[in-house]
Amino acid sequence: MADIPFGIDFGGTGIKGAPVDLTAGEFAAERERIKTPSPATPEAVAEVFVDLLGRFPDSTGPVGVTVPGVVRHGVVHSAANIDESWVGTDADRLFTDATGRDVHVVNDADAAGLAEVRYGAAKGRGGLVIVTTLGTGIGSALVYDGVLVPNSELGHLEIDGHDAESRAANSAREREGLSMKHWAKRLTTYYRTLEMLFSPELFVVGGGISKQSEEFLPLVEIDTEIVPATLLNKAGVVGAALCVVEELDE
């Protein structure tokens, strides 16, 4: 297991990690989960990463980490749902120094999106694939012929005078007590806007709510094929490991 890459999915409530077999797109050992510290400052999270990696003594490969924010060249540039101290942090350097391993951070939606294209719902599909995660907000990943176009943030498109995710995210459905039928009308407006702007080959819909996709996806009235994600909660860990290997290969 020595050279197998390790993926860490850093979220608001939990930090999950496992070594990843990239030929299969599967965990190479049982995943571990540690509660996200509060406050989740970069330094506090780095300590959790050291603890997490210590639970896999046979794993010495490079480490990919998802971060819920815009990431450019290893530096975090936004922090909508995490501690504000992340903004401007060179997370690649911080985590590499803390763990003594090669560490590369990537936006969480980008990692999940790339994993769905390589191993999941969009495997083998060419052209432009747009992966969206419907959760607290709307995360997005643009993948063209298997190549990631990072940091797309399509949840923040302004549609009808509103930030798209404020009306179409799963949190909006829960907050306003919307029926699936009513929510699907909002999703139709959202995906039609993406359709008009990008003309993709395929939409993949992830996030926890995708487990109930049969209740709302058939009600979304668009021309583009739209399918549920298949990797579910594995996507972040697998995608993070994939991204670190591709970064090192470059």
N, C-alpha and C positions, 0 to 999 in steps of 0.2 A: 504493500500500500504506500510505500515511501514516496514515490513521485506522483501519486494521484492527486489532482488538485482538490482543494477544499472550498466549499461554498458556504458563505454565511449570509443569512437573510435577516437584516436588522429592521425590525418594525417597532411600532409604538408601544406594544405590550410585551412582545417576546423577541428574543434573539435565537434563531435556529441555525444549526450548522451540521454538516456531514461531509465526508469525502465523497467525491462523485466520479463514477465510471462514465467517461464521456463517450465511449463507443455505444453504450446502451442508453445514456441519458438517465441513469438510475443512481440512487445512493449506493456507495460501496460498503457502508456500515450503517447501523441504526442511527437515525437522526437524534441529536440532543437539543433540548430547548432550555434556555435560561431566561428568567423574567428580565425585562428591560429595566435598568436602574432609573431612579427618579431623584434628582433631575438627570436626564440622559445626555450629559455633557460628553464631548469627544473623549476626554480622559477616563470618565467612568465607564464608557462603552468599551474603550480599549482594554480596561481591566477584565471585563466580562469575556472579551475575545481571547485573552490569555488563558482564562479559566476554561473556556469552551475547547480551545485547541489542546489544552492539557489532558482532556478526557479522551483524546485520540493519540496516544503516545507513538503509534506506528506511522502516523501521518506526518510527512515532512515536506509535502509539495507546496506549490504556490497557493495563495489564498485570495479568493474573490469575495467582495463584500457589496451587498446592495445598500444603498442609502436613499431614503425618501426625500430627494432633493436634486437640483440640477448639479451635475458633476462635469467639470472640464479639467482635463490633465491632472486628475487626482484631487482637485480642489473643489470643495462644496460651495455652491453659490446661492443656494436658497434653502429655507428650512420651514416650510409651511406647517408641518406636523411634528417637528422635533425641536430641541432646544436651540435658541437663537445663536448660541455660541458656536454652532457649526459653520455659520456663514464665514467664508474666508479661510477655513481650516484646510490645511494640506493633509487630507485624511490618508492618502497613500503613504506619505512619510511618517505620520504619527503612528499608524498601525504597523508599518514595517519595522519601525524602531521598537515599538512595544512588544511585538511578537517574535522578532528576529527572523521573520519569513518574508518572502516577496508578497506584498499585498497590493491589490488594485481595487479601487472602489468604482461602482457603476450605479447609475440611477436604477431604482428598484423596478419600475415599469419596463425599462429597456432590457434589464436582465430577464424578466419573465417573458417579455415578448420574443427575445432571441431564442429562448428555450422552446417556446411554442412552435417557432418556425423550424428549428432543427429536429425536435423530437415529438412535438405534439400535434395540435389541430391543423397546423399549416405545413407540416412536413412534406417536402417534395413540391411545394407550390412556388412558382416563379412570379416575377413582376412585383408590384407593390402590395404588401400585406400590412394592414393596420391592426395592431393588437391594442385593445382598450381594457382596462380593469375598472369595473364599477364597484366602488367601495365608499370610503369616507369622502373621497374626491373621485376624479376620473384620471387614471394614469394612462399613458399612451406610449406605444413604440411603433416606429416606422421601420420596416425592413424591406429593402428592395433587392430582389434576387439573392436573398440570404445575407445581405450586408446591412448592418444596423446604421440608421441615421439618428444619432443620439439626441436626447433632451428635447423631445418634440412638444411636451406640455399641451396637448390638444384638449385637455379638460378646461383650459382657461380661455378658449375661444369665446368671444362675445357673440351671443345669439339672442336676438330680440331684446337687446339691452341688458342681458344678464350674463354673468360668468357661467358658462355652460354647466359646470359641475354643480353649481348651487341649485340647479333645477333638475338635472338629469342623473346625478350620482345616486347610488343606492341609499346613501344617508338622507337625501332629500325625500325619497319614497317613504322611508321610515318616519322621518320627522313630520311629514305632512299626512301620513296615514293613507297614502295613495293606493288604489287597487292596482294590480298588475296591468290591467287594461289602460288605466289612466297614465300610469308610468310609461307604458309602451308608446303612447302618443308623444310623450316628451323625448323618448329615445329615438323615435322616428324623425323628429325635428333635428335632433343632434346628428344622427347618422346621415341624414340627407345633406346636411351642411358639409360633413366630411366628404361625402360622395361628390358633391359639387366642386369642392376645392381640390381633391386628390385623385378621383376616379380610380380607386384601388381595385385589385383583383378579388380581395377577400377581407372581411372583417372577422377578427377573433375576439370573443368577449370573455374576459376572465373576471377575477374577484370571487369572493365567497358565494355571491348570489348566482354565479354561473351554474351552480349545482341544481338550481331551479329553472334552468334556461327554457325548459319546455313550457313553462307558465307564461313567459313573456316574449321570447325571441320570435316565435311564429306571428306575434302581433305587431312586430316592427316592419313597417311597410316601406321597403327600399328595393332598389334594383340589384344591388350588389349582394353576392352570397354572404351570409353572416352565420357563424357557427360558434358553439361554446368552446372555451379552452378545455384541454384534456389533462394537463399536468397538475392543475389545481394548486394545492399548497406546496408542491415540490418545485414549482417553476422558478421561484426566487433563488433557492439554493443551487439548483442545477444551472441556471443562467449565470449566476455569479462565478461559478467554477469555469464555465465555458468562456466567459469574458476575460478572466485573468489569463487563461492559456492563450487566447487570441491576441491579447495585449503583448504578452511576452514573445509570441511568434513574430510580431511586427518588429 
